[in-house]
Amino acid sequence: MAIIKYKKIKSTNLKAKQLGKNGVKPWTVVLADSQIGGYGRKGERWFSPKGGLYFSIILPKTNIEDAQILTILAAFVVARVIKENFQNIEPLIKLPNDVLIKDKKVCGILTENIIGEDVKLSVMGIGLNTNISAFPKELKNQATSIKIEEGKNISNKKILNQILKLIKEYFQSISV
Amino acid sequence: MKTNLKIGDKIYKIEILEIDNNIIKVAVDDEEYFFKQDGEDIILLEENEIFSLFGFDEEEKNLHYIGEEKVIKAPISGTISKVFVKNEQKIRKGDIISILFSMKMENEIIAESSGIVKKLKIKEGDTVNKGDILIILE
């Protein structure tokens, strides 16, 4: 998978959609160290300071039902990767696409589709709170990070590679 | 709910969708049937009853049969969270018409043909079903 990395970007989903519309090939990943306009469902702001893991995947052409299944599977993938790397953490999946630790959100997944008579493009964005030390007051009771739970920094690169590998495997299994 | 039903050697695609006002739509392959719950009875709606329930007036009822009008239909069921066009606006192929929130995903609905918006049939907050007309173009 090709990974296009940005130090700072408005939103990895916005960039991935732009690239996808311009023909950039599937499984290209847009990765950012930070986002200034990261968003979740219904345009809600996603807190995206440096340290977290923010990326979007241009998915292969698919139908909308498979895009939905893959979004749900992505939540399982993230939870599994967290569990396998950090045995002290017990992630919980809040279907369809949130991952929580002790009732606080640690990951959000947003899939966006462009649809005419069929699905033209699907982009899956994942925001995972990895190395975030603190959250603003309004998010303190709703969000957490792996760093807060583990008490130390973790490798974004390692976590990203594991997540991407599993998502691609699951996509190939549901698309047969 | 979607499923396949095998009767004899034939397999039918079945979709059952609950719509407002105690209305259920049952699609068997490409045929759609609307049922209404009336007390303990489930009643098959006649075509003119379907039109009156969904608020089509006489003019729109005729439009339903006109194949030459260009229409943009909802490709999936969901809730309209944003509308980007208005009546008499010129749109081009590829323009975003609306954002449709469906299946916990955000879906940009784009125009597959150009034209002028003759009638915009949606607003933010509307629930639409797959196949519902969103825009009539001229």
Interface residues (C-beta under 8 A of the other chain):
Chain A: R41 K42 I64 E65 A67 Q68 T71 P96 N97 L110 T111 E112 N113 I114 I115 G116 E117 D118 K120
Chain B: P75 I76 S81 L100 F101 S102 M103 K104 M105 E106 N107 E108 I109 I110 A111 E112
